[in-house]
Amino acid sequence: MRFSTLPLRYFVLLAASMGTMLYSTTSLAAEKVVLKYGIFQESLSVAELSSFAETGDPSPTLAAYMKLANKKPEEVRDALTKQVKVSPVVLDQALNNVVGERLLDEVGKTVHTSTDTANRQALRSALVLSASDDSKISLIEAIQKYPTQEVEVEGDRLVDTATKLSELESSIRKILGVFNQL
C-alpha cells in the first residue's frame, strides 16, 4: 500500500509559511523617543528612557540633554513614572467620547506621533494598553506601548501632562457620570 506524500508536502509548506508569518509579525511598539525641549531635541531608545525611569540613572546622552534643557532628573523621572489607577475598560469608554477626545488632544500636545497624524488614536491605544496589564497608567508605559516606531515627547510639558494624567481618575468619573445621566 502506497501513501501519497503530496498532501503531507502541502501541510509542511503551509505550516512553515504560517510559522514564518507569525514570527515576522511582531507587535508594533515605540522603539525610539524624540525628546524635545524648545529648540533642542535628542533621539533616545525607549529602552534608554525606560531604564532611566526605572533606576533614576540617566544615560550620558540623557543626562547631558537634561542639563542643557535645565531640567532636574528627579522631576523628569517623577513625571514619567507617576501612576494613575484606572480600569482599561473604563478608560476606553471615557476616551471614546467628546470630552475624552479633548483630554487626548491635551495630552497629545506632549506625547505625539512624529508626523502629527492620528495622534488621538495612537495615544488612546497606548493609554489603554498601558492600563491593560495592571489597571495603572503612566507616561513611561504609554511611551513604551505607543503604536508607532517613533514617538515625540515635548519635555517642557512633561510635568504638566503628568499632573493632568493624575487628575484623570476624577475626570473619568465625571465623564462617565454625565453619560450615565443621559
C-alpha positions as protocol buffer text, in pm:
chain_id: "A"
residue {
  index: 1
  type: MET
  ca { x: 0 y: 0 z: 0 }
}
residue {
  index: 2
  type: ARG
  ca { x: 147 y: 331 z: -106 }
}
residue {
  index: 3
  type: PHE
  ca { x: 63 y: 666 z: 61 }
}
residue {
  index: 4
  type: SER
  ca { x: 73 y: 986 z: -132 }
}
residue {
  index: 5
  type: THR
  ca { x: 321 y: 1234 z: 7 }
}
residue {
  index: 6
  type: LEU
  ca { x: 166 y: 1526 z: -179 }
}
residue {
  index: 7
  type: PRO
  ca { x: -81 y: 1625 z: 99 }
}
residue {
  index: 8
  type: LEU
  ca { x: 199 y: 1595 z: 354 }
}
residue {
  index: 9
  type: ARG
  ca { x: 421 y: 1826 z: 150 }
}
residue {
  index: 10
  type: TYR
  ca { x: 143 y: 2086 z: 127 }
}
residue {
  index: 11
  type: PHE
  ca { x: 87 y: 2061 z: 501 }
}
residue {
  index: 12
  type: VAL
  ca { x: 459 y: 2110 z: 577 }
}
residue {
  index: 13
  type: LEU
  ca { x: 476 y: 2404 z: 334 }
}
residue {
  index: 14
  type: LEU
  ca { x: 165 y: 2561 z: 489 }
}
residue {
  index: 15
  type: ALA
  ca { x: 297 y: 2511 z: 843 }
}
residue {
  index: 16
  type: ALA
  ca { x: 635 y: 2661 z: 753 }
}
residue {
  index: 17
  type: SER
  ca { x: 470 y: 2961 z: 586 }
}
residue {
  index: 18
  type: MET
  ca { x: 241 y: 3022 z: 883 }
}
residue {
  index: 19
  type: GLY
  ca { x: 533 y: 2995 z: 1124 }
}
residue {
  index: 20
  type: THR
  ca { x: 734 y: 3246 z: 924 }
}
residue {
  index: 21
  type: MET
  ca { x: 443 y: 3490 z: 908 }
}
residue {
  index: 22
  type: LEU
  ca { x: 371 y: 3462 z: 1280 }
}
residue {
  index: 23
  type: TYR
  ca { x: 739 y: 3500 z: 1367 }
}
residue {
  index: 24
  type: SER
  ca { x: 787 y: 3807 z: 1147 }
}
residue {
  index: 25
  type: THR
  ca { x: 476 y: 3998 z: 1260 }
}
residue {
  index: 26
  type: THR
  ca { x: 590 y: 4128 z: 1594 }
}
residue {
  index: 27
  type: SER
  ca { x: 372 y: 4379 z: 1771 }
}
residue {
  index: 28
  type: LEU
  ca { x: 440 y: 4736 z: 1678 }
}
residue {
  index: 29
  type: ALA
  ca { x: 559 y: 4947 z: 1970 }
}
residue {
  index: 30
  type: ALA
  ca { x: 774 y: 5255 z: 2002 }
}
residue {
  index: 31
  type: GLU
  ca { x: 1145 y: 5191 z: 1976 }
}
residue {
  index: 32
  type: LYS
  ca { x: 1268 y: 5549 z: 1959 }
}
residue {
  index: 33
  type: VAL
  ca { x: 1178 y: 5864 z: 2153 }
}
residue {
  index: 34
  type: VAL
  ca { x: 1250 y: 6210 z: 2021 }
}
residue {
  index: 35
  type: LEU
  ca { x: 1273 y: 6420 z: 2337 }
}
residue {
  index: 36
  type: LYS
  ca { x: 1220 y: 6791 z: 2268 }
}
residue {
  index: 37
  type: TYR
  ca { x: 1287 y: 7093 z: 2489 }
}
residue {
  index: 38
  type: GLY
  ca { x: 1224 y: 7416 z: 2300 }
}
residue {
  index: 39
  type: ILE
  ca { x: 1474 y: 7430 z: 2015 }
}
residue {
  index: 40
  type: PHE
  ca { x: 1668 y: 7129 z: 2145 }
}
residue {
  index: 41
  type: GLN
  ca { x: 1585 y: 6772 z: 2057 }
}
residue {
  index: 42
  type: GLU
  ca { x: 1753 y: 6438 z: 2112 }
}
residue {
  index: 43
  type: SER
  ca { x: 1672 y: 6086 z: 1993 }
}
residue {
  index: 44
  type: LEU
  ca { x: 1686 y: 5810 z: 2253 }
}
residue {
  index: 45
  type: SER
  ca { x: 1583 y: 5450 z: 2253 }
}
residue {
  index: 46
  type: VAL
  ca { x: 1270 y: 5367 z: 2452 }
}
residue {
  index: 47
  type: ALA
  ca { x: 1486 y: 5120 z: 2646 }
}
residue {
  index: 48
  type: GLU
  ca { x: 1722 y: 5403 z: 2746 }
}
residue {
  index: 49
  type: LEU
  ca { x: 1434 y: 5621 z: 2871 }
}
residue {
  index: 50
  type: SER
  ca { x: 1272 y: 5322 z: 3043 }
}
residue {
  index: 51
  type: SER
  ca { x: 1596 y: 5239 z: 3221 }
}
residue {
  index: 52
  type: PHE
  ca { x: 1618 y: 5596 z: 3349 }
}
residue {
  index: 53
  type: ALA
  ca { x: 1255 y: 5584 z: 3466 }
}
residue {
  index: 54
  type: GLU
  ca { x: 1320 y: 5257 z: 3648 }
}
residue {
  index: 55
  type: THR
  ca { x: 1659 y: 5327 z: 3805 }
}
residue {
  index: 56
  type: GLY
  ca { x: 1689 y: 5705 z: 3814 }
}
residue {
  index: 57
  type: ASP
  ca { x: 2029 y: 5681 z: 3645 }
}
residue {
  index: 58
  type: PRO
  ca { x: 2024 y: 5869 z: 3314 }
}
residue {
  index: 59
  type: SER
  ca { x: 2247 y: 5763 z: 3027 }
}
residue {
  index: 60
  type: PRO
  ca { x: 2526 y: 6011 z: 2948 }
}
residue {
  index: 61
  type: THR
  ca { x: 2324 y: 6138 z: 2650 }
}
residue {
  index: 62
  type: LEU
  ca { x: 2007 y: 6186 z: 2854 }
}
residue {
  index: 63
  type: ALA
  ca { x: 2199 y: 6346 z: 3144 }
}
residue {
  index: 64
  type: ALA
  ca { x: 2366 y: 6596 z: 2908 }
}
residue {
  index: 65
  type: TYR
  ca { x: 2035 y: 6672 z: 2742 }
}
residue {
  index: 66
  type: MET
  ca { x: 1852 y: 6733 z: 3072 }
}
residue {
  index: 67
  type: LYS
  ca { x: 2136 y: 6959 z: 3186 }
}
residue {
  index: 68
  type: LEU
  ca { x: 2120 y: 7153 z: 2859 }
}
residue {
  index: 69
  type: ALA
  ca { x: 1742 y: 7184 z: 2895 }
}
residue {
  index: 70
  type: ASN
  ca { x: 1783 y: 7288 z: 3261 }
}
residue {
  index: 71
  type: LYS
  ca { x: 1562 y: 7002 z: 3388 }
}
residue {
  index: 72
  type: LYS
  ca { x: 1618 y: 6814 z: 3711 }
}
residue {
  index: 73
  type: PRO
  ca { x: 1643 y: 6437 z: 3656 }
}
residue {
  index: 74
  type: GLU
  ca { x: 1419 y: 6367 z: 3959 }
}
residue {
  index: 75
  type: GLU
  ca { x: 1147 y: 6593 z: 3819 }
}
residue {
  index: 76
  type: VAL
  ca { x: 1157 y: 6422 z: 3479 }
}
residue {
  index: 77
  type: ARG
  ca { x: 1163 y: 6076 z: 3636 }
}
residue {
  index: 78
  type: ASP
  ca { x: 867 y: 6158 z: 3862 }
}
residue {
  index: 79
  type: ALA
  ca { x: 669 y: 6284 z: 3563 }
}
residue {
  index: 80
  type: LEU
  ca { x: 745 y: 5966 z: 3366 }
}
residue {
  index: 81
  type: THR
  ca { x: 661 y: 5724 z: 3647 }
}
residue {
  index: 82
  type: LYS
  ca { x: 361 y: 5891 z: 3815 }
}
residue {
  index: 83
  type: GLN
  ca { x: 88 y: 5624 z: 3809 }
}
residue {
  index: 84
  type: VAL
  ca { x: -288 y: 5656 z: 3788 }
}
residue {
  index: 85
  type: LYS
  ca { x: -517 y: 5364 z: 3876 }
}
residue {
  index: 86
  type: VAL
  ca { x: -784 y: 5308 z: 3614 }
}
residue {
  index: 87
  type: SER
  ca { x: -957 y: 5008 z: 3463 }
}
residue {
  index: 88
  type: PRO
  ca { x: -873 y: 4962 z: 3094 }
}
residue {
  index: 89
  type: VAL
  ca { x: -1243 y: 4914 z: 3011 }
}
residue {
  index: 90
  type: VAL
  ca { x: -1345 y: 5231 z: 3194 }
}
residue {
  index: 91
  type: LEU
  ca { x: -1052 y: 5419 z: 3040 }
}
residue {
  index: 92
  type: ASP
  ca { x: -1150 y: 5308 z: 2690 }
}
residue {
  index: 93
  type: GLN
  ca { x: -1511 y: 5417 z: 2748 }
}
residue {
  index: 94
  type: ALA
  ca { x: -1401 y: 5752 z: 2886 }
}
residue {
  index: 95
  type: LEU
  ca { x: -1162 y: 5825 z: 2600 }
}
residue {
  index: 96
  type: ASN
  ca { x: -1414 y: 5740 z: 2328 }
}
residue {
  index: 97
  type: ASN
  ca { x: -1634 y: 6048 z: 2358 }
}
residue {
  index: 98
  type: VAL
  ca { x: -1604 y: 6423 z: 2302 }
}
residue {
  index: 99
  type: VAL
  ca { x: -1470 y: 6502 z: 2650 }
}
residue {
  index: 100
  type: GLY
  ca { x: -1221 y: 6215 z: 2634 }
}
residue {
  index: 101
  type: GLU
  ca { x: -1102 y: 6332 z: 2295 }
}
residue {
  index: 102
  type: ARG
  ca { x: -1033 y: 6676 z: 2440 }
}
residue {
  index: 103
  type: LEU
  ca { x: -820 y: 6511 z: 2707 }
}
residue {
  index: 104
  type: LEU
  ca { x: -638 y: 6309 z: 2439 }
}
residue {
  index: 105
  type: ASP
  ca { x: -576 y: 6628 z: 2242 }
}
residue {
  index: 106
  type: GLU
  ca { x: -433 y: 6794 z: 2553 }
}
residue {
  index: 107
  type: VAL
  ca { x: -202 y: 6503 z: 2638 }
}
residue {
  index: 108
  type: GLY
  ca { x: -124 y: 6473 z: 2265 }
}
residue {
  index: 109
  type: LYS
  ca { x: 44 y: 6813 z: 2281 }
}
residue {
  index: 110
  type: THR
  ca { x: 314 y: 6641 z: 2488 }
}
residue {
  index: 111
  type: VAL
  ca { x: 322 y: 6284 z: 2354 }
}
residue {
  index: 112
  type: HIS
  ca { x: 252 y: 6256 z: 1983 }
}
residue {
  index: 113
  type: THR
  ca { x: 343 y: 6096 z: 1653 }
}
residue {
  index: 114
  type: SER
  ca { x: 634 y: 6241 z: 1460 }
}
residue {
  index: 115
  type: THR
  ca { x: 403 y: 6337 z: 1174 }
}
residue {
  index: 116
  type: ASP
  ca { x: 127 y: 6478 z: 1397 }
}
residue {
  index: 117
  type: THR
  ca { x: -128 y: 6248 z: 1234 }
}
residue {
  index: 118
  type: ALA
  ca { x: -364 y: 6008 z: 1411 }
}
residue {
  index: 119
  type: ASN
  ca { x: -244 y: 6136 z: 1749 }
}
residue {
  index: 120
  type: ARG
  ca { x: -573 y: 6066 z: 1927 }
}
residue {
  index: 121
  type: GLN
  ca { x: -593 y: 5709 z: 1806 }
}
residue {
  index: 122
  type: ALA
  ca { x: -229 y: 5634 z: 1885 }
}
residue {
  index: 123
  type: LEU
  ca { x: -246 y: 5790 z: 2230 }
}
residue {
  index: 124
  type: ARG
  ca { x: -578 y: 5623 z: 2314 }
}
residue {
  index: 125
  type: SER
  ca { x: -429 y: 5289 z: 2215 }
}
residue {
  index: 126
  type: ALA
  ca { x: -111 y: 5349 z: 2417 }
}
residue {
  index: 127
  type: LEU
  ca { x: -302 y: 5452 z: 2730 }
}
residue {
  index: 128
  type: VAL
  ca { x: -548 y: 5162 z: 2716 }
}
residue {
  index: 129
  type: LEU
  ca { x: -264 y: 4915 z: 2652 }
}
residue {
  index: 130
  type: SER
  ca { x: -75 y: 5069 z: 2944 }
}
residue {
  index: 131
  type: ALA
  ca { x: -374 y: 5007 z: 3171 }
}
residue {
  index: 132
  type: SER
  ca { x: -440 y: 4656 z: 3039 }
}
residue {
  index: 133
  type: ASP
  ca { x: -155 y: 4493 z: 3234 }
}
residue {
  index: 134
  type: ASP
  ca { x: -215 y: 4625 z: 3584 }
}
residue {
  index: 135
  type: SER
  ca { x: -501 y: 4879 z: 3571 }
}
residue {
  index: 136
  type: LYS
  ca { x: -250 y: 5163 z: 3602 }
}
residue {
  index: 137
  type: ILE
  ca { x: -119 y: 5412 z: 3351 }
}
residue {
  index: 138
  type: SER
  ca { x: 195 y: 5625 z: 3345 }
}
residue {
  index: 139
  type: LEU
  ca { x: 367 y: 5830 z: 3080 }
}
residue {
  index: 140
  type: ILE
  ca { x: 658 y: 5587 z: 3053 }
}
residue {
  index: 141
  type: GLU
  ca { x: 418 y: 5295 z: 2998 }
}
residue {
  index: 142
  type: ALA
  ca { x: 225 y: 5494 z: 2738 }
}
residue {
  index: 143
  type: ILE
  ca { x: 552 y: 5572 z: 2559 }
}
residue {
  index: 144
  type: GLN
  ca { x: 652 y: 5204 z: 2574 }
}
residue {
  index: 145
  type: LYS
  ca { x: 313 y: 5097 z: 2433 }
}
residue {
  index: 146
  type: TYR
  ca { x: 290 y: 5373 z: 2172 }
}
residue {
  index: 147
  type: PRO
  ca { x: 183 y: 5205 z: 1845 }
}
residue {
  index: 148
  type: THR
  ca { x: 439 y: 5371 z: 1618 }
}
residue {
  index: 149
  type: GLN
  ca { x: 811 y: 5306 z: 1595 }
}
residue {
  index: 150
  type: GLU
  ca { x: 891 y: 5665 z: 1692 }
}
residue {
  index: 151
  type: VAL
  ca { x: 718 y: 5891 z: 1943 }
}
residue {
  index: 152
  type: GLU
  ca { x: 788 y: 6256 z: 2011 }
}
residue {
  index: 153
  type: VAL
  ca { x: 778 y: 6391 z: 2366 }
}
residue {
  index: 154
  type: GLU
  ca { x: 768 y: 6763 z: 2442 }
}
residue {
  index: 155
  type: GLY
  ca { x: 986 y: 6766 z: 2752 }
}
residue {
  index: 156
  type: ASP
  ca { x: 888 y: 7115 z: 2862 }
}
residue {
  index: 157
  type: ARG
  ca { x: 525 y: 6997 z: 2901 }
}
residue {
  index: 158
  type: LEU
  ca { x: 607 y: 6663 z: 3064 }
}
residue {
  index: 159
  type: VAL
  ca { x: 542 y: 6764 z: 3426 }
}
residue {
  index: 160
  type: ASP
  ca { x: 212 y: 6940 z: 3342 }
}
residue {
  index: 161
  type: THR
  ca { x: 96 y: 6638 z: 3143 }
}
residue {
  index: 162
  type: ALA
  ca { x: 181 y: 6403 z: 3429 }
}
residue {
  index: 163
  type: THR
  ca { x: -34 y: 6623 z: 3654 }
}
residue {
  index: 164
  type: LYS
  ca { x: -320 y: 6608 z: 3402 }
}
residue {
  index: 165
  type: LEU
  ca { x: -293 y: 6230 z: 3390 }
}
residue {
  index: 166
  type: SER
  ca { x: -301 y: 6211 z: 3769 }
}
residue {
  index: 167
  type: GLU
  ca { x: -628 y: 6407 z: 3758 }
}
residue {
  index: 168
  type: LEU
  ca { x: -760 y: 6159 z: 3501 }
}
residue {
  index: 169
  type: GLU
  ca { x: -928 y: 5933 z: 3755 }
}
residue {
  index: 170
  type: SER
  ca { x: -1161 y: 6208 z: 3879 }
}
residue {
  index: 171
  type: SER
  ca { x: -1214 y: 6330 z: 3522 }
}
residue {
  index: 172
  type: ILE
  ca { x: -1321 y: 5981 z: 3415 }
}
residue {
  index: 173
  type: ARG
  ca { x: -1575 y: 5963 z: 3697 }
}
residue {
  index: 174
  type: LYS
  ca { x: -1716 y: 6299 z: 3585 }
}
residue {
  index: 175
  type: ILE
  ca { x: -1725 y: 6194 z: 3219 }
}
residue {
  index: 176
  type: LEU
  ca { x: -1899 y: 5865 z: 3292 }
}
residue {
  index: 177
  type: GLY
  ca { x: -2137 y: 6036 z: 3537 }
}
residue {
  index: 178
  type: VAL
  ca { x: -2252 y: 6278 z: 3268 }
}
residue {
  index: 179
  type: PHE
  ca { x: -2310 y: 5999 z: 3016 }
}
residue {
  index: 180
  type: ASN
  ca { x: -2486 y: 5776 z: 3270 }
}
residue {
  index: 181
  type: GLN
  ca { x: -2734 y: 6059 z: 3336 }
}
residue {
  index: 182
  type: LEU
  ca { x: -2829 y: 6084 z: 2967 }
}
